[in-house]
Amino acid sequence: MDYSFETISRYDLSGRTSKILSLIDGYTGEEMTCVFGQVLTLFGEPMFICESISNAYIYCIIATDINNKQFVLTVYHGQSGPAIGGETEKKGVYDAALALKKYIQEADTTDFEYIGYGFRGKVKVVMKIKDDKISWSEYETNAERSVDDLGTLRILPPATAKKTHCSDE
Protein backbone atom coordinates (compact mmCIF):
# COMPACT_ATOMS: atom_id res chain seq x y z
CA MET A 1 0.00 0.00 0.00
CA ASP A 2 1.27 3.49 -0.83
CA TYR A 3 1.67 6.16 1.82
CA SER A 4 2.64 9.79 1.98
CA PHE A 5 4.58 11.08 4.98
CA GLU A 6 4.53 14.54 6.51
CA THR A 7 6.36 15.77 9.58
CA ILE A 8 4.43 17.84 12.09
CA SER A 9 5.45 19.60 15.31
CA ARG A 10 2.95 18.00 17.65
CA TYR A 11 4.77 16.70 20.68
CA ASP A 12 1.40 15.96 22.30
CA LEU A 13 0.64 13.39 19.58
CA SER A 14 4.04 11.76 19.84
CA GLY A 15 3.40 10.98 23.49
CA ARG A 16 0.62 8.59 22.50
CA THR A 17 2.94 6.29 20.56
CA SER A 18 4.84 3.13 21.48
CA LYS A 19 7.68 1.36 19.71
CA ILE A 20 6.56 -0.67 16.71
CA LEU A 21 9.86 -1.56 15.07
CA SER A 22 13.56 -0.82 15.01
CA LEU A 23 15.19 1.08 12.17
CA ILE A 24 18.43 -0.89 12.42
CA ASP A 25 19.25 -4.58 12.20
CA GLY A 26 22.21 -4.55 14.56
CA TYR A 27 23.30 -2.01 17.11
CA THR A 28 26.30 -0.29 15.55
CA GLY A 29 26.99 3.39 15.84
CA GLU A 30 27.46 3.66 12.10
CA GLU A 31 23.97 2.24 11.48
CA MET A 32 22.45 4.68 13.96
CA THR A 33 24.33 7.58 12.39
CA CYS A 34 23.25 6.62 8.89
CA VAL A 35 19.58 6.42 9.88
CA PHE A 36 19.73 9.93 11.38
CA GLY A 37 21.32 11.24 8.16
CA GLN A 38 18.55 9.65 6.11
CA VAL A 39 15.80 11.01 8.36
CA LEU A 40 17.37 14.49 8.19
CA THR A 41 17.21 14.29 4.40
CA LEU A 42 13.54 13.35 4.38
CA PHE A 43 12.16 15.47 7.21
CA GLY A 44 14.70 18.17 8.09
CA GLU A 45 15.60 19.01 11.66
CA PRO A 46 13.78 17.08 14.38
CA MET A 47 10.91 18.42 16.45
CA PHE A 48 12.99 17.74 19.55
CA ILE A 49 16.67 17.08 20.12
CA CYS A 50 18.21 16.16 23.45
CA GLU A 51 21.73 15.87 24.76
CA SER A 52 20.94 12.44 26.17
CA ILE A 53 21.76 9.84 23.51
CA SER A 54 18.99 7.63 24.90
CA ASN A 55 16.50 10.31 23.84
CA ALA A 56 18.52 12.01 21.09
CA TYR A 57 15.75 13.12 18.71
CA ILE A 58 12.11 12.71 17.82
CA TYR A 59 9.98 13.41 14.77
CA CYS A 60 6.20 13.22 14.67
CA ILE A 61 5.06 11.93 11.27
CA ILE A 62 1.60 11.67 9.77
CA ALA A 63 1.35 8.72 7.38
CA THR A 64 -1.57 8.87 4.97
CA ASP A 65 -2.57 5.85 2.92
CA ILE A 66 -4.27 5.88 -0.51
CA ASN A 67 -7.69 5.83 1.20
CA ASN A 68 -6.77 8.97 3.19
CA LYS A 69 -6.56 7.03 6.45
CA GLN A 70 -4.01 8.71 8.69
CA PHE A 71 -1.62 7.24 11.23
CA VAL A 72 0.48 9.06 13.82
CA LEU A 73 4.02 7.69 13.77
CA THR A 74 7.20 8.78 15.49
CA VAL A 75 10.78 8.38 14.36
CA TYR A 76 13.10 8.62 17.32
CA HIS A 77 16.40 7.58 18.80
CA GLY A 78 15.69 5.87 22.11
CA GLN A 79 17.57 3.59 24.46
CA SER A 80 17.61 0.78 21.90
CA GLY A 81 18.60 3.05 19.01
CA PRO A 82 16.54 4.51 16.16
CA ALA A 83 12.98 3.23 15.95
CA ILE A 84 9.48 3.93 14.68
CA GLY A 85 6.64 4.27 17.13
CA GLY A 86 2.93 4.54 16.55
CA GLU A 87 -0.52 4.21 18.01
CA THR A 88 -0.23 0.46 18.38
CA GLU A 89 -3.94 -0.12 18.98
CA LYS A 90 -4.86 1.39 15.60
CA LYS A 91 -5.51 -1.15 12.85
CA GLY A 92 -3.07 -0.78 9.94
CA VAL A 93 -0.41 1.14 11.85
CA TYR A 94 2.17 -1.66 11.49
CA ASP A 95 1.88 -1.53 7.69
CA ALA A 96 2.31 2.25 7.79
CA ALA A 97 5.41 1.84 9.99
CA LEU A 98 6.89 -0.73 7.59
CA ALA A 99 6.30 1.63 4.66
CA LEU A 100 8.00 4.46 6.57
CA LYS A 101 10.98 2.21 7.37
CA LYS A 102 11.37 1.35 3.68
CA TYR A 103 11.07 5.05 2.75
CA ILE A 104 13.83 5.93 5.23
CA GLN A 105 16.09 3.06 4.14
CA GLU A 106 15.90 4.21 0.51
CA ALA A 107 16.77 7.83 1.33
CA ASP A 108 20.05 9.58 0.74
CA THR A 109 21.90 11.03 3.71
CA THR A 110 22.59 14.61 4.75
CA ASP A 111 25.94 15.61 6.22
CA PHE A 112 25.56 16.46 9.90
CA GLU A 113 27.18 16.29 13.30
CA TYR A 114 25.33 15.49 16.53
CA ILE A 115 26.97 15.66 19.95
CA GLY A 116 25.25 14.03 22.87
CA TYR A 117 26.00 12.20 26.09
CA GLY A 118 25.24 8.85 27.63
CA PHE A 119 25.47 7.36 31.08
CA ARG A 120 24.67 10.65 32.87
CA GLY A 121 27.29 12.51 30.89
CA LYS A 122 30.11 10.07 31.49
CA VAL A 123 30.32 9.25 27.75
CA LYS A 124 30.36 11.84 24.97
CA VAL A 125 28.87 10.56 21.70
CA VAL A 126 29.52 12.13 18.30
CA MET A 127 27.49 11.01 15.27
CA LYS A 128 28.77 12.46 12.01
CA ILE A 129 28.39 12.12 8.27
CA LYS A 130 30.74 14.21 6.14
CA ASP A 131 31.89 13.60 2.57
CA ASP A 132 30.40 10.08 2.45
CA LYS A 133 32.16 9.08 5.68
CA ILE A 134 29.91 7.80 8.46
CA SER A 135 31.30 7.89 11.97
CA TRP A 136 30.22 7.27 15.55
CA SER A 137 32.71 8.11 18.28
CA GLU A 138 32.51 7.68 22.04
CA TYR A 139 34.75 9.44 24.55
CA GLU A 140 34.87 9.17 28.32
CA THR A 141 34.22 12.44 30.14
CA ASN A 142 34.29 13.52 33.75
CA ALA A 143 31.33 15.87 33.50
CA GLU A 144 28.08 15.06 35.28
CA ARG A 145 25.27 16.27 33.00
CA SER A 146 21.54 16.61 33.26
CA VAL A 147 19.51 14.46 30.88
CA ASP A 148 17.38 17.55 30.17
CA ASP A 149 20.22 19.44 28.45
CA LEU A 150 19.71 20.03 24.74
CA GLY A 151 21.90 18.20 22.27
CA THR A 152 23.92 19.84 19.55
CA LEU A 153 23.02 19.27 15.92
CA ARG A 154 24.79 20.92 13.01
CA ILE A 155 23.80 20.38 9.40
CA LEU A 156 27.13 20.48 7.64
CA PRO A 157 27.53 22.43 4.40
CA PRO A 158 26.67 21.78 1.71
CA ALA A 159 23.30 20.76 3.16
CA THR A 160 22.39 18.65 0.17
CA ALA A 161 21.39 15.03 0.21
CA LYS A 162 23.60 12.47 -1.42
CA LYS A 163 23.71 8.72 -1.51
CA THR A 164 25.93 7.38 1.23
CA HIS A 165 26.17 3.62 1.49
CA CYS A 166 24.76 2.75 4.87
CA SER A 167 25.05 -1.01 4.60
CA ASP A 168 26.86 -3.67 2.65
CA GLU A 169 23.73 -4.42 0.59
C-alpha positions as CSV (number, residue, x, y, z in Angstrom):
1,M,0.0,0.0,0.0
2,D,1.3,3.5,-0.8
3,Y,1.7,6.2,1.8
4,S,2.6,9.8,2.0
5,F,4.6,11.1,5.0
6,E,4.5,14.5,6.5
7,T,6.4,15.8,9.6
8,I,4.4,17.8,12.1
9,S,5.5,19.6,15.3
10,R,3.0,18.0,17.6
11,Y,4.8,16.7,20.7
12,D,1.4,16.0,22.3
13,L,0.6,13.4,19.6
14,S,4.0,11.8,19.8
15,G,3.4,11.0,23.5
16,R,0.6,8.6,22.5
17,T,2.9,6.3,20.6
18,S,4.8,3.1,21.5
19,K,7.7,1.4,19.7
20,I,6.6,-0.7,16.7
21,L,9.9,-1.6,15.1
22,S,13.6,-0.8,15.0
23,L,15.2,1.1,12.2
24,I,18.4,-0.9,12.4
25,D,19.2,-4.6,12.2
26,G,22.2,-4.6,14.6
27,Y,23.3,-2.0,17.1
28,T,26.3,-0.3,15.5
29,G,27.0,3.4,15.8
30,E,27.5,3.7,12.1
31,E,24.0,2.2,11.5
32,M,22.5,4.7,14.0
33,T,24.3,7.6,12.4
34,C,23.3,6.6,8.9
35,V,19.6,6.4,9.9
36,F,19.7,9.9,11.4
37,G,21.3,11.2,8.2
38,Q,18.6,9.6,6.1
39,V,15.8,11.0,8.4
40,L,17.4,14.5,8.2
41,T,17.2,14.3,4.4
42,L,13.5,13.3,4.4
43,F,12.2,15.5,7.2
44,G,14.7,18.2,8.1
45,E,15.6,19.0,11.7
46,P,13.8,17.1,14.4
47,M,10.9,18.4,16.4
48,F,13.0,17.7,19.6
49,I,16.7,17.1,20.1
50,C,18.2,16.2,23.5
51,E,21.7,15.9,24.8
52,S,20.9,12.4,26.2
53,I,21.8,9.8,23.5
54,S,19.0,7.6,24.9
55,N,16.5,10.3,23.8
56,A,18.5,12.0,21.1
57,Y,15.7,13.1,18.7
58,I,12.1,12.7,17.8
59,Y,10.0,13.4,14.8
60,C,6.2,13.2,14.7
61,I,5.1,11.9,11.3
62,I,1.6,11.7,9.8
63,A,1.4,8.7,7.4
64,T,-1.6,8.9,5.0
65,D,-2.6,5.8,2.9
66,I,-4.3,5.9,-0.5
67,N,-7.7,5.8,1.2
68,N,-6.8,9.0,3.2
69,K,-6.6,7.0,6.5
70,Q,-4.0,8.7,8.7
71,F,-1.6,7.2,11.2
72,V,0.5,9.1,13.8
73,L,4.0,7.7,13.8
74,T,7.2,8.8,15.5
75,V,10.8,8.4,14.4
76,Y,13.1,8.6,17.3
77,H,16.4,7.6,18.8
78,G,15.7,5.9,22.1
79,Q,17.6,3.6,24.5
80,S,17.6,0.8,21.9
81,G,18.6,3.0,19.0
82,P,16.5,4.5,16.2
83,A,13.0,3.2,15.9
84,I,9.5,3.9,14.7
85,G,6.6,4.3,17.1
86,G,2.9,4.5,16.5
87,E,-0.5,4.2,18.0
88,T,-0.2,0.5,18.4
89,E,-3.9,-0.1,19.0
90,K,-4.9,1.4,15.6
91,K,-5.5,-1.1,12.8
92,G,-3.1,-0.8,9.9
93,V,-0.4,1.1,11.9
94,Y,2.2,-1.7,11.5
95,D,1.9,-1.5,7.7
96,A,2.3,2.3,7.8
97,A,5.4,1.8,10.0
98,L,6.9,-0.7,7.6
99,A,6.3,1.6,4.7
100,L,8.0,4.5,6.6
101,K,11.0,2.2,7.4
102,K,11.4,1.4,3.7
103,Y,11.1,5.0,2.7
104,I,13.8,5.9,5.2
105,Q,16.1,3.1,4.1
106,E,15.9,4.2,0.5
107,A,16.8,7.8,1.3
108,D,20.0,9.6,0.7
109,T,21.9,11.0,3.7
110,T,22.6,14.6,4.8
111,D,25.9,15.6,6.2
112,F,25.6,16.5,9.9
113,E,27.2,16.3,13.3
114,Y,25.3,15.5,16.5
115,I,27.0,15.7,19.9
116,G,25.2,14.0,22.9
117,Y,26.0,12.2,26.1
118,G,25.2,8.8,27.6
119,F,25.5,7.4,31.1
120,R,24.7,10.6,32.9
121,G,27.3,12.5,30.9
122,K,30.1,10.1,31.5
123,V,30.3,9.3,27.8
124,K,30.4,11.8,25.0
125,V,28.9,10.6,21.7
126,V,29.5,12.1,18.3
127,M,27.5,11.0,15.3
128,K,28.8,12.5,12.0
129,I,28.4,12.1,8.3
130,K,30.7,14.2,6.1
131,D,31.9,13.6,2.6
132,D,30.4,10.1,2.5
133,K,32.2,9.1,5.7
134,I,29.9,7.8,8.5
135,S,31.3,7.9,12.0
136,W,30.2,7.3,15.5
137,S,32.7,8.1,18.3
138,E,32.5,7.7,22.0
139,Y,34.8,9.4,24.5
140,E,34.9,9.2,28.3
141,T,34.2,12.4,30.1
142,N,34.3,13.5,33.8
143,A,31.3,15.9,33.5
144,E,28.1,15.1,35.3
145,R,25.3,16.3,33.0
146,S,21.5,16.6,33.3
147,V,19.5,14.5,30.9
148,D,17.4,17.5,30.2
149,D,20.2,19.4,28.5
150,L,19.7,20.0,24.7
151,G,21.9,18.2,22.3
152,T,23.9,19.8,19.5
153,L,23.0,19.3,15.9
154,R,24.8,20.9,13.0
155,I,23.8,20.4,9.4
156,L,27.1,20.5,7.6
157,P,27.5,22.4,4.4
158,P,26.7,21.8,1.7
159,A,23.3,20.8,3.2
160,T,22.4,18.6,0.2
161,A,21.4,15.0,0.2
162,K,23.6,12.5,-1.4
163,K,23.7,8.7,-1.5
164,T,25.9,7.4,1.2
165,H,26.2,3.6,1.5
166,C,24.8,2.7,4.9
167,S,25.1,-1.0,4.6
168,D,26.9,-3.7,2.7
169,E,23.7,-4.4,0.6
